[in-house]
Amino acid sequence: MKVLFAMKFKRTMLLFLLALVVSTVIAEGPQTCAANLEAKCDGGSSDGWNGEFFPGISKIKYEGPTSKNPLSYKWYNAEEEILGKKMKDWFRFSVAFWHTFRGTGADPFGAPTKSWPWEDGTNSLAMAKRRMRAHFEFMNKLGVERWCFHDRDIAPDGKTLVETNANLDEVVALAKELQEETKIKLLWGTAQLFFHPRYMHGAATSSEVGVYAYAAAQVKKAIEVTHYLGGENYVFWGGREGYQSLLNTDMQRELDHLATFLKAAADYKKKIGFNGTLLIEPKPQEPTKHQYDWDAATAYAFLQKYGLLGEFKLNIECNHATLSGHSCHHELETARINGLLGNIDANTGDPQIGWDTDQFLTDIGEATLVMLSVVRNGGIAPGGFNFDAKLRRESTDVEDLFIAHISGMDTLARGLRNVVKLTEDGSLAELVRKRYQSFDTEIGALIEAGKADFETLEKKVMDWGEPSVPSGKQELAEMIFQSAL
């Protein structure tokens, strides 16, 4: 009993001393709070916070490959020039607000695991402003010059659309101030048209005209605030633009409605003088059984059918690519060769898990293939790389937010450096050139120009006899590629 009493007494004294320290810090000015929902973070700002959000973390710097400091860049050197551009201009990195500052660690089988120091457990307007301040401090310390958002992630819903729009305006006004203070720009904005129950049957493809109209009003406002914040792009992700069963679905009518919706968005963009690129983000399924923008090729066919080529480009997400049965490299190349590569959601999935896990890309080989497409495209401006990726459920330290982004940025930077090796070596490009060299002949040129008819080619075969077919040298190509890693 004496031992138990002594332990309780010590615990009481420690709590008293801790409270004394916290009250002293609050009285003296800037403070931080413990990572729990009971913490009171009252201060002088309008959002009830007066202090630094990441007090133990200074600005992240490039320290080179030999550094053992997890809070430093080993491969990403923003100002270093590579292949005619600064590294930062090849990537145009962006922090995604929804995963980084709204991610809770929840999954289909478990409750949230994260409670950041600045959170108070509410979705109030004051909390939204505090979150935005944390977001900009994070980006500033990370050294990232762009950000992106969904409308409902940065500002709470109100009881009416008017009230909701007013909430959004208030948070956007703060974001504008923070952009001007930090010189951080908006890469893109979008409307969240999948979470609210009204969108259970889709938004632009909903069977209810009232939902279609509400989605149009929401996108109108989201385009306006994106334009106000100087956004360079605007994204459409049709998370519920698809079907669960064809038995109760008029696919033709839904596709026509989706095209009409996108045409109206393109018209409104021009009406208000927004010069940003409109982007469609393909995904095959989840949450619907089938989404209409299944992959890059499907999206291209849709845009072509409805006369929207020239109005839209594609935002390729690597995790979505693998869910559609492709590699990220395949989707990027499909978009690139059709002139549609506009932006990249830099993430990856887990081959052992069947859903969209949105993990940070850390595979050097995949990053090198991604950068091969970007370099061949001459860059992706005015698009960029946004980290549509979230911490693992089990990662709950504030510093993990930094480590995850640093790792993703370093991985892509290393991929770019590997592309330099492949370019300087030239062996892979030469292997590909040799594989197709028979088309560099006179008859090959006629074929590629569409001037060799079947009769002409039949005569050639009569003269040549059975063609010899050389090796494709796949293993050699893979060896050359792996040697650059």
Stockholm file with secondary structure:
# STOCKHOLM 1.0

chainA/1-485         MKVLFAMKFKRTMLLFLLALVVSTVIAEGPQTCAANLEAKCDGGSSDGWNGEFFPGISKIKYEGPTSKNPLSYKWYNAEEEILGKKMKDWFRFSVAFWHTFRGTGADPFGAPTKSWPWEDGTNSLAMAKRRMRAHFEFMNKLGVERWCFHDRDIAPDGKTLVETNANLDEVVALAKELQEETKIKLLWGTAQLFFHPRYMHGAATSSEVGVYAYAAAQVKKAIEVTHYLGGENYVFWGGREGYQSLLNTDMQRELDHLATFLKAAADYKKKIGFNGTLLIEPKPQEPTKHQYDWDAATAYAFLQKYGLLGEFKLNIECNHATLSGHSCHHELETARINGLLGNIDANTGDPQIGWDTDQFLTDIGEATLVMLSVVRNGGIAPGGFNFDAKLRRESTDVEDLFIAHISGMDTLARGLRNVVKLTEDGSLAELVRKRYQSFDTEIGALIEAGKADFETLEKKVMDWGEPSVPSGKQELAEMIFQSAL
#=GR chainA/1-485 SS CHHHHHHHHHHHHHHHHHHHHHHHHHHHSCCCCCSSTTCCCCCSSTTSCCSCSSTTCCCCEECCTTCCCTTEESSCCTTCEETTEEHHHHHCEEEEHHHHHHCCCCBTTBCCCCCCTTCCSCCCHHHHHHHHHHHHHHHHHHTCCEEEEEHHHHSCCCSSHHHHHHHHHHHHHHHHHHHHHHCCEEEEEECCCSSSGGGTTCSTTCSCHHHHHHHHHHHHHHHHHHHHTTCSEEEECCTTSEESCGGGCCHHHHHHHHHHHHHHHHHHHHHTTCCCEEEECCCCCSSSSEESCCSHHHHHHHHHHTTCBTTEEEEEEHHHHHHTTSCHHHHHHHHHHTTCEEEEECCBCCTTSCSCCCBCCCCHHHHHHHHHHHHHTTCCTTCCEEECCCCCTTCCCHHHHHHHHHHHHHHHHHHHHHHHHHHHHCHHHHHHHHHTGGGGSHHHHHHHTTCCCHHHHHHHHHHHCSCCCCCCCHHHHHHHHHHTC
#=GC SS_cons         CHHHHHHHHHHHHHHHHHHHHHHHHHHHSCCCCCSSTTCCCCCSSTTSCCSCSSTTCCCCEECCTTCCCTTEESSCCTTCEETTEEHHHHHCEEEEHHHHHHCCCCBTTBCCCCCCTTCCSCCCHHHHHHHHHHHHHHHHHHTCCEEEEEHHHHSCCCSSHHHHHHHHHHHHHHHHHHHHHHCCEEEEEECCCSSSGGGTTCSTTCSCHHHHHHHHHHHHHHHHHHHHTTCSEEEECCTTSEESCGGGCCHHHHHHHHHHHHHHHHHHHHHTTCCCEEEECCCCCSSSSEESCCSHHHHHHHHHHTTCBTTEEEEEEHHHHHHTTSCHHHHHHHHHHTTCEEEEECCBCCTTSCSCCCBCCCCHHHHHHHHHHHHHTTCCTTCCEEECCCCCTTCCCHHHHHHHHHHHHHHHHHHHHHHHHHHHHCHHHHHHHHHTGGGGSHHHHHHHTTCCCHHHHHHHHHHHCSCCCCCCCHHHHHHHHHHTC
//
